[in-house]
Amino acid sequence: MGIRRKQVVIAALIVASALGYLIVTGMRDTMMFYYTVSEVTAQLDTLSEVPLRVAGKVVAGTIQVSESNHLDRQFVIQEGGTEIPVTYHGITPDTLVDGADAVVEGTLGADGVLHATFVMAKCPSKYAAETDLSKYREAGVAAREQTSP
Amino acid sequence: MIALGHSALVAAFATAAYTFAVALLGAHRRQPALVASARNGVYVTSGLVVIAAASMLWLLANDRFVVRYVAENSRIAQPLIYKMSALWGGMAGSLLLWTVVLCVYSTVATWSNRRRHPELMPYVYAVCMFTAMFFIALQLFAADPFETLPFTPLDGRGLNPLLQNPAMAIHPPNLYLGFVGFTIPFAFAIGALASGRLDTSWLHAIRRWTIVAWFFLSIGITLGAQWAYVELGWGGYWGWDPVENASLMPWLVATAYLHSVMIEEKKQMLRVWNMLMVIATFALCIFGTFLTRSGIVSSVHAFTTSTLGPLFAIFLAIILAVSLGLVAWRLPDLRSANQLESVLSRESSFLFNNLVLVVSCFAVLWGTMFPVISEAVNGVKITVGPPFFNRVNVPIFLLLLALTGIGPLIAWRRASWPSLRRAFVWPSIAGSGTMVVLLVMRVGGPYALMCMGLSAFVVGTVVQEFWRGMRARASANNESWHQALVGLTLRNKRRYGGYIIHVGIVLMAVGITGSSVFQSEVEATLRPGETVDIGTYRLQYEELNHFQTSGVDVSSASLVAFDGDDPRFRLVPQRHFHPGQENPTTEVAIWSSLRHDLYIVLAGWDAQQTATFKAYLNPLVKWIWIGLAVLALGTILAMFPDRRHSQVGIANY
């Protein structure tokens, strides 16, 4: 390998290692654990003040929007029989409704409440595996009953 | 019609299988008659798939709700255009769209090459048909678009209103035209490997295909970002969501390939690398399609887990095994005689361009898949979000921006200092001058300064290239400057189209930097008449109205923006409540200028008309969309071939 070709290889290695370093430190500094609600409640004491991402379903009737500023919001997510209350300051996505699948990022306070910095709720039904069309069934059955003598 | 559509798919599977077998047999036994039969097989298969797609469109347009897919994605009151766009609104339909785009592309590739590349074409037919077989099999066995319900609903559920929007209607087809388009270059690569025709003929065959697919993918990705910005109401346009990343990864590798292929054409170097790039692009397209449908990574584009995941994994494994096996087999024939000679050369800068793009793609892939990997290794899911991706990719894109300026101008083989001086003095002055000005104005931190400085550097190199080329041509041919400019560009569309694309990228970089680094936001709860300030604007809340339009309940707030004492414009953020949908939709109000966007969301209100707003001032966002338009124009120019004449009157660097 000529001297100049070696220079190219060395330069490439330097660039690649610099970028690799960025990736490694980037991961180390920004990573967070991703748990379900039941996994979190099972280890509440160890997970305090740790950045978390938690997945669960929104418990019906628990979504509250502050009367004064409409931006302080609370709701409760559940999974596997346990629940975690969540607080969030900001506009929650339109898809956050009763029963929605939600993913919340934030830190768990000493009070057991998840203080969220980011809320995501599943975009409904784009590629759902199963959909409940039974309400249309009743309409269809009723229509057939009306038309048959 | 249902039976017609379904049986067309079944028949297409059979003819695709036939074509696959006969094409390979014909290539192996060198029997042109078999290959000709395979060619016809491609046409017949495509025709059948088109019939299947047309049947589905008919069923959608005619409200045949007995078909499950129609009931899930359409309803009587839906506008016709969205009934048609429902073809790609759900899982099964999107697979049908993938297949029909693949068949149309295969037909065009087959027909345009009917008298060319005879050693390569049988393998091209085989690869295209094998892929078609996979997607048709998915529809026949896992997600049947023509599945019927045991009863006929009176009305359908309707397409999600978020998808009933022009940008959202064309975003998936654009993406598919991109993703699926990369099947053709991949097929030719397999053809070159299998047949042993490893010279540049396969590169020429796929050149326009790669550019066209890249064109659509670029538009599709940016349209998706624009839709997120306009529709989702969080003030941004890119969240590093797994589905977004799935579309970005093939784009990064395809961009790398588009550059490294020039090295192979000119110097016959990097041949193994180019093969791997084409394979990687296609594999990432399939991987992206898999990622968005398997549910293995959580995403806002929530696709629930389905049986499709494992099937995609198997297909991907087959593709990789066959293609990498072929590369390994042909490795001795792919080694090139020429070597890299110097760090300061065009070959090197293109190599660094590739390195940087591939590392970026790897970083995105790593960050996206890490939850799956960490769970498999440790049992614990660990994720990373936008901070990781931004932290890694911002320096990478700055490096790329620098290379964008350096690459086209630096000399081949070994650049001498005089040549470097001649090429880079003026652009460097432009770049550093810009940085000094911004530094003095105290605008922005180090990353923003570097981005703006490098952007000026790149624009400087492009302007210099056009200027010098135009002047040389004008004096040699005695033309006026605008004749020379047009003549210059049309004579070398690939080169100058490429420069225009680079300018488009720079504009997008400027827009992205401005809107992310310099964004400001404010929240306010106001009674009618009260105001809030953002940037140099004062926003006055006028009133809240509730009304109904086309069956949708609308709550609408209006605000007037004052610059000083002058009322400038009115913004009307709204919330829409659609019948049959559980959640309301946010309609963001955006006032857009070249300098910035004023972006307002209505967060809530009460009976006393007190309303809460969240407002963002996003500088330079419009330049992202303008940059895409410039990129698109440059790409269209670069698509057309150049006549290969000697370049009279144009300086060669």
Interface residues (C-beta under 8 A of the other chain):
Chain A: G2 R4 R5 Q7 V8 A11 A12 V15 A16 L19 G20 L22 I23 G26 M27 D29 T30 M31 M32 F33 Y34 Y35 R53 A55 V65 E67 S68 N69 H70 L71 G90 I91 P93 D94 T95 L96 V97 D98 A100 D101 V103 E105 F118 M120 K122 C123 P124 S125 K126 Y127 A128 A129 T131 L133 Y136 R137 A139 G140 V141 A143
Chain B: F65 R68 A71 E72 G89 G90 M91 S94 L149 F151 T152 P153 L154 D155 G156 R157 N160 L162 L163 L232 G233 W234 T292 R293 S298 V300 H301 A302 F303 T304 T305 S306 Q339 L340 E341 S342 V343 S348 L351 F352 L355 V356 V359 F362 A363 W366 G367 F370 P371 V380 K381 I382 T383 V384 G385 P387 F388 R391 V392 P395 I396 L399 R414 E523 T525 E582 N583 P584 T585 T586 V601 A603 G604 W605 D606 A611 T612 K614
